[in-house]
């Protein structure tokens, strides 16, 4: 479900008009989150660490209104729920796309994610489902498990018409007896500010600190 935003009374109207004049209205930051407890708990319980942090990430996203705004044609819409569109690696070092539907029940999310991952593993190429590819009620995720990073740049359409946030995860690294997960977030500045990225990181960190 989605609701059309009244652009004339929208509190972000001036921001959207200003940043919408930019060729590339996206801005981004890279940070690290402490994944020590989440990683160790997942290993102890035999759960996928990747699926667990994806769940906590998309759960955090759904708690922030600004991450759920989308530009459709010339209108701004607020979605009730946002899902995870992510890359999945294969043993031949290629990757495909998968859609992890968000649900607040981790066990259901995990089951659906496992089915999506298995489907990608059985195919080749991008495995583009063109109906899913047209969806805007998603976050574009990517994971780079081969290395950590301190900055990141996404591919995207330039011209101010793109509105889907993009989040990337790197390989976790160890520092001072803790495990740290690099996270890059890029979002249309007409729809969100640094405060909203900070709130996402806070909620994501809180989720990783919980015992699964």
Backbone as JSON, one array per atom type, in Angstrom:
{
  "sequence": "XXXXXXXXXXXXXXXXXXXXXXXXXXXXXXXXXXXXXXXXXXXXXXXXXXXXXXXXXXXXXXXXXXXXXXXXXXXXXXXXXXXXXXXXXXXXXXXXXXXXXXXXXXXXXXXXXXXXXXXXXXXXXXXXXXXXXXXXXXXXXXXXXXXXXXXXXXXXXXXXXXXXXXXXXXXXXXXXXXXXXXXXXXXXXXXXXXXXXXXXXXXXXXXXXXXX",
  "N": [[0.83, -1.19, 0.0], [0.37, 2.3, -0.63], [0.61, 5.85, -0.13], [-0.3, 8.89, -1.56], [1.65, 11.8, -1.41], [0.86, 15.06, -0.35], [2.08, 17.44, -2.19], [2.1, 20.22, -2.05], [1.82, 20.89, 0.64], [3.77, 19.47, 1.83], [6.43, 18.95, 4.05], [9.0, 18.72, 3.09], [9.11, 19.94, 0.66], [10.58, 22.24, -0.29], [13.19, 21.32, -0.02], [13.19, 19.13, -1.75], [12.7, 20.37, -4.2], [14.98, 21.96, -4.41], [17.26, 20.14, -4.32], [16.48, 18.54, -6.36], [17.2, 19.82, -8.65], [19.75, 19.13, -9.13], [22.13, 17.28, -11.08], [22.83, 14.82, -10.08], [21.21, 13.93, -7.42], [21.76, 12.36, -5.23], [23.26, 11.62, -2.05], [25.84, 10.25, 0.03], [27.05, 8.15, 2.72], [29.59, 6.36, 4.54], [29.9, 3.96, 7.04], [30.69, 2.07, 10.05], [29.29, -0.73, 11.68], [28.86, -2.41, 14.78], [29.03, -5.76, 14.75], [29.45, -7.89, 16.36], [27.99, -9.35, 18.42], [25.73, -10.18, 16.97], [26.89, -11.76, 14.92], [28.19, -13.82, 16.37], [26.02, -14.96, 17.72], [24.47, -15.88, 15.58], [26.16, -17.83, 14.48], [26.26, -19.62, 16.59], [23.62, -20.47, 16.69], [23.28, -21.56, 14.24], [22.35, -20.03, 12.14], [22.02, -18.0, 9.16], [24.27, -15.45, 8.9], [24.33, -13.41, 7.03], [21.61, -13.31, 6.12], [20.44, -12.62, 8.51], [21.52, -10.05, 9.16], [20.57, -8.66, 6.97], [17.84, -8.77, 7.47], [17.66, -7.26, 9.86], [18.52, -4.83, 8.87], [16.59, -4.09, 6.87], [14.41, -4.01, 8.5], [15.03, -1.82, 10.13], [15.0, 0.18, 8.16], [12.26, 0.26, 7.54], [11.22, 1.54, 9.7], [11.65, 4.18, 9.36], [10.3, 6.95, 7.99], [11.26, 8.56, 5.86], [12.87, 6.89, 4.35], [11.03, 5.51, 3.01], [9.81, 7.03, 1.1], [9.01, 7.56, -2.32], [9.63, 8.6, -5.66], [7.37, 8.74, -8.18], [6.69, 9.0, -11.45], [5.75, 12.23, -11.55], [5.1, 12.58, -8.96], [5.21, 12.31, -5.34], [5.27, 9.51, -3.28], [4.35, 7.7, -0.34], [5.28, 4.7, 0.92], [3.83, 1.94, 2.68], [5.3, -0.26, 3.38], [8.57, -1.52, 2.84], [10.8, -3.47, 0.86], [13.57, -5.81, 0.42], [15.77, -5.73, -2.2], [18.24, -7.58, -3.46], [21.69, -8.51, -4.19], [22.89, -11.79, -4.9], [25.46, -14.03, -4.42], [27.15, -16.56, -6.41], [28.68, -19.85, -6.71], [30.34, -19.8, -8.92], [31.31, -17.32, -8.97], [29.71, -15.42, -10.14], [26.72, -13.36, -10.0], [23.27, -12.99, -8.98], [20.01, -11.43, -8.92], [17.8, -11.06, -6.13], [14.68, -11.01, -4.41], [13.84, -10.15, -1.24], [11.12, -10.39, 0.57], [9.79, -8.24, 3.0], [8.95, -9.06, 6.31], [7.83, -8.85, 9.64], [8.32, -11.06, 11.15], [11.02, -12.94, 11.83], [11.57, -15.66, 11.32], [9.87, -16.33, 9.22], [10.76, -14.52, 7.3], [13.39, -15.46, 7.0], [12.92, -18.03, 5.94], [11.69, -17.4, 3.48], [13.78, -15.95, 2.31], [15.75, -17.94, 2.08], [14.59, -19.57, 0.14], [14.6, -17.85, -2.06], [17.37, -17.46, -2.38], [18.19, -20.07, -3.01], [16.92, -20.36, -5.45], [18.24, -18.48, -7.06], [20.76, -19.65, -7.06], [20.4, -21.79, -8.72], [20.21, -20.78, -11.23], [21.52, -18.8, -13.99], [23.31, -15.82, -14.96], [21.81, -12.55, -14.48], [19.32, -13.16, -13.52], [16.9, -11.69, -13.8], [13.81, -10.78, -12.76], [11.4, -9.25, -14.39], [9.1, -8.0, -13.53], [9.57, -7.69, -10.81], [11.83, -6.11, -11.06], [10.82, -3.69, -11.83], [9.7, -2.71, -9.58], [9.42, -0.22, -7.05], [9.18, -0.18, -4.39], [11.34, -0.94, -2.72], [14.64, -1.46, -1.29], [17.75, -1.07, -2.79], [20.12, -3.4, -2.44], [23.52, -4.47, -1.94], [26.17, -6.8, -1.43], [29.53, -7.13, -0.54], [31.5, -9.49, 0.05], [34.2, -9.99, -0.04], [36.01, -8.07, 0.71], [36.66, -5.33, 2.99], [35.53, -1.91, 3.11], [36.04, 1.66, 2.89], [34.77, 3.61, 1.58], [32.25, 4.03, -0.96], [30.72, 3.75, -4.17], [27.78, 3.87, -6.01], [26.25, 2.59, -9.03], [23.89, 4.42, -10.96], [20.91, 5.9, -12.38], [21.3, 9.06, -13.76], [19.97, 12.31, -13.27], [18.01, 13.11, -11.55], [15.62, 11.71, -11.25], [15.58, 9.31, -9.97], [14.82, 7.46, -7.03], [15.17, 5.4, -5.23], [16.69, 4.22, -2.32], [20.08, 3.09, -1.73], [22.01, 0.53, -0.39], [25.03, -0.81, 0.77], [27.02, -3.55, 1.86], [30.12, -4.51, 3.3], [32.92, -6.8, 3.78], [33.17, -8.01, 7.06], [35.41, -6.81, 9.61], [37.95, -7.22, 12.12], [38.57, -5.46, 15.12], [40.01, -4.33, 18.03], [39.01, -6.53, 19.5], [36.44, -6.78, 18.57], [33.92, -7.26, 16.04], [33.4, -5.61, 13.01], [31.14, -4.25, 10.71], [31.24, -2.92, 7.53], [29.19, -0.35, 6.21], [27.5, 1.2, 3.61], [25.49, 3.9, 2.68], [23.35, 5.36, 0.36], [21.25, 7.96, -0.67], [18.49, 9.82, -2.01], [18.79, 13.24, -1.72], [16.72, 14.98, -1.75], [14.73, 13.65, -0.51], [15.61, 12.78, 1.96], [17.8, 13.4, 4.78], [21.05, 13.8, 6.43], [20.43, 13.27, 9.09], [18.46, 11.28, 8.95], [19.82, 9.11, 7.86], [21.56, 8.72, 9.98], [19.7, 7.92, 11.91], [18.82, 5.53, 10.81], [21.22, 4.02, 11.0], [21.48, 3.93, 13.78], [19.17, 2.46, 14.56], [19.64, 0.1, 13.15], [22.02, -0.75, 14.36], [21.04, -1.19, 16.97], [19.39, -3.37, 16.44], [21.27, -5.3, 15.7], [22.5, -5.65, 18.09], [20.79, -7.1, 19.62], [19.93, -10.3, 21.0], [19.57, -12.91, 18.79]],
  "CA": [[0.0, 0.0, 0.0], [1.1, 3.55, -0.64], [-0.22, 7.05, -0.01], [0.25, 10.04, -2.29], [2.0, 12.92, -0.55], [0.4, 16.37, -0.83], [3.33, 18.15, -2.43], [1.98, 21.63, -1.68], [1.95, 21.05, 2.09], [4.83, 18.57, 2.27], [7.49, 19.68, 4.75], [10.26, 18.61, 2.34], [8.93, 20.48, -0.7], [11.68, 23.11, -0.67], [14.39, 20.48, -0.14], [13.06, 18.32, -2.95], [12.85, 21.24, -5.36], [16.38, 22.41, -4.48], [18.17, 19.05, -4.7], [16.02, 17.97, -7.62], [17.86, 20.52, -9.75], [21.09, 18.55, -9.31], [22.24, 16.16, -12.01], [22.84, 13.63, -9.23], [20.77, 14.41, -6.1], [22.08, 11.41, -4.16], [24.45, 11.77, -1.24], [26.08, 8.98, 0.71], [28.04, 8.04, 3.79], [30.03, 5.02, 4.88], [30.15, 3.83, 8.47], [30.85, 0.7, 10.52], [28.43, -1.12, 12.8], [29.38, -3.51, 15.59], [28.23, -6.95, 14.47], [30.03, -8.98, 17.16], [26.97, -10.17, 19.07], [24.9, -10.8, 15.94], [27.65, -12.8, 14.24], [28.41, -14.95, 17.28], [24.73, -15.6, 17.98], [24.06, -16.61, 14.37], [26.99, -19.02, 14.37], [25.85, -20.54, 17.65], [22.29, -20.99, 16.39], [23.26, -22.14, 12.9], [21.62, -19.15, 11.24], [22.8, -17.25, 8.19], [24.58, -14.1, 9.34], [23.9, -12.53, 5.94], [20.16, -13.14, 6.15], [20.07, -11.93, 9.75], [21.76, -8.6, 9.11], [19.64, -8.11, 5.98], [16.56, -8.61, 8.17], [17.74, -6.12, 10.78], [18.65, -3.62, 8.07], [15.31, -3.71, 6.27], [13.53, -3.67, 9.63], [15.36, -0.44, 10.48], [14.5, 1.01, 7.06], [10.8, 0.4, 7.6], [10.86, 2.4, 10.83], [11.99, 5.57, 9.03], [9.41, 7.38, 6.91], [11.97, 9.13, 4.72], [13.39, 5.79, 3.53], [9.89, 4.9, 2.32], [9.34, 7.93, 0.05], [9.44, 7.25, -3.68], [9.17, 9.46, -6.74], [6.74, 7.98, -9.26], [6.36, 10.04, -12.43], [6.04, 13.55, -10.97], [4.49, 12.62, -7.63], [5.87, 11.66, -4.22], [4.41, 8.54, -2.61], [4.87, 7.09, 0.88], [4.9, 3.29, 0.99], [3.65, 1.38, 4.02], [6.31, -1.29, 3.64], [9.66, -1.58, 1.87], [11.41, -4.79, 0.82], [15.0, -5.85, 0.1], [16.2, -6.27, -3.49], [19.66, -7.76, -3.14], [22.52, -9.4, -4.99], [23.23, -13.08, -4.3], [26.61, -14.61, -5.1], [27.16, -17.98, -6.77], [29.98, -20.51, -6.58], [31.17, -19.48, -10.07], [31.67, -15.9, -8.78], [28.72, -14.52, -10.74], [25.67, -13.05, -9.04], [21.94, -12.75, -9.49], [19.17, -10.6, -8.06], [16.75, -11.74, -5.38], [13.79, -10.12, -3.66], [13.48, -10.63, 0.09], [9.94, -9.68, 1.06], [9.92, -7.94, 4.43], [7.95, -9.41, 7.3], [8.38, -8.63, 10.98], [8.64, -12.37, 11.71], [12.3, -13.33, 11.25], [11.54, -17.04, 10.83], [9.23, -16.29, 7.9], [11.71, -13.81, 6.44], [14.5, -16.38, 6.76], [12.44, -19.09, 5.06], [11.52, -16.83, 2.14], [15.11, -15.6, 1.79], [16.42, -19.18, 1.7], [14.0, -20.01, -1.13], [15.1, -16.94, -3.09], [18.79, -17.74, -2.58], [18.27, -21.35, -3.71], [16.49, -20.15, -6.83], [19.34, -17.81, -7.75], [21.87, -20.6, -7.21], [20.07, -22.74, -9.79], [20.11, -20.07, -12.5], [22.73, -18.09, -14.41], [23.02, -14.44, -15.33], [21.25, -11.69, -13.44], [18.02, -13.68, -13.07], [16.04, -10.53, -13.64], [12.36, -10.86, -12.85], [11.15, -7.89, -14.84], [8.07, -7.4, -12.69], [10.26, -7.25, -9.6], [12.79, -5.07, -11.41], [10.1, -2.43, -11.97], [9.2, -2.28, -8.28], [10.15, 0.85, -6.37], [9.0, -0.34, -2.94], [12.48, -1.76, -2.32], [15.97, -0.89, -1.14], [18.73, -1.8, -3.59], [21.22, -3.86, -1.59], [24.6, -5.29, -2.48], [27.12, -7.24, -0.42], [30.87, -7.41, -1.08], [32.09, -10.27, 1.15], [35.62, -10.26, -0.3], [36.86, -7.02, 1.28], [36.04, -4.21, 3.67], [35.73, -0.66, 2.38], [35.85, 2.91, 3.64], [33.89, 4.43, 0.76], [31.56, 3.21, -1.95], [29.95, 4.52, -5.14], [26.83, 3.03, -6.74], [25.76, 2.98, -10.35], [22.49, 4.86, -10.92], [20.49, 6.79, -13.44], [21.51, 10.46, -13.4], [18.95, 13.21, -13.8], [17.08, 13.53, -10.51], [14.36, 10.99, -11.26], [15.7, 8.08, -9.21], [14.51, 7.73, -5.63], [15.35, 4.21, -4.4], [17.95, 4.22, -1.58], [21.0, 2.01, -2.03], [22.82, 0.18, 0.77], [26.03, -1.84, 0.49], [27.75, -4.11, 2.99], [31.41, -5.1, 2.98], [33.36, -7.9, 4.64], [33.44, -7.51, 8.4], [36.8, -6.88, 10.04], [38.1, -7.24, 13.58], [39.34, -4.36, 15.71], [39.83, -4.27, 19.49], [38.22, -7.69, 19.93], [35.06, -6.69, 18.08], [33.73, -7.4, 14.61], [32.77, -4.41, 12.48], [30.59, -4.44, 9.37], [31.14, -1.66, 6.78], [27.87, -0.08, 5.63], [27.4, 2.4, 2.8], [24.11, 4.28, 2.41], [23.15, 6.46, -0.57], [19.82, 8.28, -0.71], [18.15, 11.08, -2.66], [18.8, 14.28, -0.7], [15.41, 15.62, -1.73], [13.82, 12.83, 0.3], [16.15, 12.48, 3.29], [19.0, 14.13, 5.17], [21.99, 13.04, 7.24], [19.75, 12.82, 10.3], [17.72, 10.04, 8.69], [20.83, 8.05, 7.76], [22.0, 8.47, 11.35], [18.65, 7.16, 12.6], [18.91, 4.16, 10.28], [22.38, 3.35, 11.59], [21.17, 3.69, 15.19], [18.21, 1.36, 14.65], [20.32, -1.1, 12.65], [22.93, -1.17, 15.42], [20.23, -1.74, 18.05], [18.96, -4.69, 16.03], [22.42, -6.22, 15.74], [22.87, -5.86, 19.5], [19.84, -8.02, 20.25], [20.2, -11.72, 20.85], [18.58, -13.51, 17.87]],
  "C": [[0.88, 1.26, 0.0], [0.11, 4.71, -0.61], [0.46, 8.19, -0.75], [0.47, 11.2, -1.34], [1.46, 14.21, -1.17], [1.63, 17.26, -0.97], [3.27, 19.6, -1.96], [2.19, 21.85, -0.19], [3.07, 20.2, 2.68], [5.97, 19.37, 2.89], [8.82, 19.67, 4.0], [10.17, 19.23, 0.95], [10.13, 21.31, -1.14], [12.98, 22.32, -0.88], [14.36, 19.69, -1.45], [13.26, 19.17, -4.2], [14.31, 21.67, -5.52], [17.3, 21.3, -4.98], [17.75, 18.38, -6.0], [16.62, 18.65, -8.84], [19.25, 19.94, -10.04], [21.05, 17.42, -10.34], [22.2, 14.83, -11.25], [22.48, 14.08, -7.81], [21.1, 13.48, -4.95], [23.3, 11.9, -3.36], [24.63, 10.48, -0.45], [27.13, 9.09, 1.8], [28.42, 6.58, 3.96], [30.37, 4.99, 6.35], [30.38, 2.36, 8.79], [29.89, 0.44, 11.66], [29.06, -2.33, 13.49], [28.48, -4.73, 15.4], [28.67, -8.15, 15.31], [28.96, -9.91, 17.72], [26.11, -10.9, 18.04], [25.62, -11.95, 15.26], [27.8, -14.04, 15.13], [27.11, -15.69, 17.58], [24.27, -16.43, 16.79], [24.87, -17.9, 14.21], [26.58, -20.07, 15.4], [24.53, -21.22, 17.32], [22.19, -21.62, 15.0], [22.46, -21.33, 11.9], [22.57, -18.45, 10.28], [23.02, -15.83, 8.72], [24.13, -13.09, 8.3], [22.41, -12.26, 5.99], [19.75, -12.36, 7.4], [20.35, -10.43, 9.66], [20.92, -7.93, 8.02], [18.28, -7.84, 6.63], [16.6, -7.39, 9.08], [17.88, -4.8, 10.02], [17.3, -3.18, 7.51], [14.27, -3.4, 7.34], [13.77, -2.23, 10.06], [14.83, 0.53, 9.43], [13.02, 1.29, 7.22], [10.33, 1.26, 8.77], [11.1, 3.88, 10.54], [11.19, 6.0, 7.8], [10.17, 7.82, 5.68], [12.59, 8.06, 3.82], [12.27, 5.13, 2.72], [9.23, 5.84, 1.31], [9.86, 7.46, -1.3], [8.83, 8.27, -4.66], [8.65, 8.58, -7.87], [6.15, 8.99, -10.24], [6.71, 11.39, -11.8], [5.53, 13.67, -9.55], [5.36, 11.89, -6.6], [4.86, 10.75, -3.53], [5.13, 8.01, -1.37], [4.37, 5.66, 0.95], [4.78, 2.84, 2.44], [4.78, 0.43, 4.38], [7.3, -1.34, 2.48], [10.36, -2.93, 1.99], [12.87, -4.7, 0.38], [15.24, -6.5, -1.26], [17.72, -6.37, -3.43], [20.37, -8.66, -4.14], [22.82, -10.67, -4.18], [24.38, -13.69, -5.1], [26.46, -16.1, -5.38], [28.58, -18.52, -6.66], [30.9, -20.21, -7.75], [31.58, -18.0, -10.09], [30.79, -14.93, -9.56], [27.69, -14.19, -9.66], [24.34, -12.88, -9.75], [21.17, -11.89, -8.51], [18.11, -11.44, -7.37], [15.93, -10.69, -4.63], [13.43, -10.77, -2.34], [12.3, -9.8, 0.59], [10.07, -9.46, 2.57], [8.7, -8.39, 5.21], [8.59, -9.23, 8.65], [8.76, -9.93, 11.68], [9.93, -12.87, 11.06], [12.26, -14.74, 10.67], [10.91, -17.11, 9.45], [10.15, -15.62, 6.9], [12.85, -14.74, 6.03], [14.11, -17.49, 5.78], [12.29, -18.58, 3.63], [12.86, -16.48, 1.5], [15.85, -16.85, 1.32], [15.89, -19.7, 0.36], [14.5, -19.15, -2.29], [16.56, -17.23, -3.42], [18.96, -19.04, -3.37], [17.89, -21.2, -5.18], [17.59, -19.47, -7.65], [20.48, -18.78, -8.02], [21.64, -21.57, -8.36], [20.03, -22.1, -11.17], [21.46, -19.46, -12.85], [22.33, -16.68, -14.82], [22.4, -13.67, -14.17], [19.97, -12.23, -12.84], [17.06, -12.51, -12.8], [14.58, -10.93, -13.82], [11.88, -9.46, -13.18], [10.01, -7.22, -14.08], [8.68, -6.89, -11.4], [11.19, -6.08, -9.89], [12.12, -3.7, -11.53], [9.6, -1.9, -10.63], [10.07, -1.17, -7.71], [10.01, 0.75, -4.86], [10.09, -1.25, -2.37], [13.65, -0.85, -1.92], [16.88, -1.71, -2.04], [19.94, -2.11, -2.72], [22.29, -4.57, -2.41], [25.53, -5.64, -1.33], [28.42, -7.63, -1.1], [31.65, -8.16, 0.0], [33.6, -10.49, 1.03], [36.53, -9.23, 0.36], [36.01, -6.02, 2.06], [36.24, -2.96, 2.81], [35.5, 0.53, 3.3], [35.07, 3.93, 2.83], [33.3, 3.54, -0.32], [30.8, 4.13, -2.9], [29.08, 3.56, -5.94], [26.65, 3.52, -8.17], [24.31, 3.44, -10.18], [22.2, 5.74, -12.11], [20.65, 8.23, -12.97], [20.38, 11.3, -14.0], [17.88, 13.56, -12.8], [15.8, 12.76, -10.43], [14.41, 9.69, -10.45], [15.5, 8.36, -7.73], [14.71, 6.54, -4.71], [16.68, 4.29, -3.66], [18.78, 2.98, -1.91], [21.9, 1.78, -0.82], [23.76, -0.96, 0.39], [26.71, -2.26, 1.78], [29.06, -4.69, 2.51], [31.71, -6.28, 3.89], [33.67, -7.34, 6.04], [34.92, -7.67, 8.74], [36.85, -6.82, 11.56], [39.01, -6.11, 14.04], [39.0, -4.29, 17.19], [38.83, -5.31, 19.99], [36.74, -7.59, 19.56], [35.06, -6.85, 16.56], [32.93, -6.2, 14.11], [32.37, -4.63, 11.03], [30.52, -3.09, 8.65], [29.76, -1.54, 6.11], [27.93, 1.23, 4.86], [25.93, 2.66, 2.49], [24.09, 5.46, 1.47], [21.64, 6.7, -0.72], [19.62, 9.63, -1.36], [17.99, 12.16, -1.6], [17.49, 15.07, -0.68], [14.42, 14.91, -0.82], [14.32, 12.61, 1.72], [17.43, 13.27, 3.51], [19.93, 13.21, 5.97], [21.37, 12.51, 8.52], [19.09, 11.46, 10.09], [18.67, 8.86, 8.49], [21.34, 7.69, 9.15], [20.99, 7.65, 12.13], [18.64, 5.72, 12.12], [20.05, 3.4, 10.94], [22.15, 3.03, 13.06], [20.24, 2.5, 15.36], [18.82, 0.04, 14.19], [21.25, -1.65, 13.72], [22.16, -1.79, 16.58], [19.75, -3.15, 17.72], [20.08, -5.71, 16.1], [22.84, -6.52, 17.17], [21.94, -6.81, 20.23], [20.32, -9.46, 20.08], [19.15, -12.33, 19.93], [17.77, -14.6, 18.53]]
}
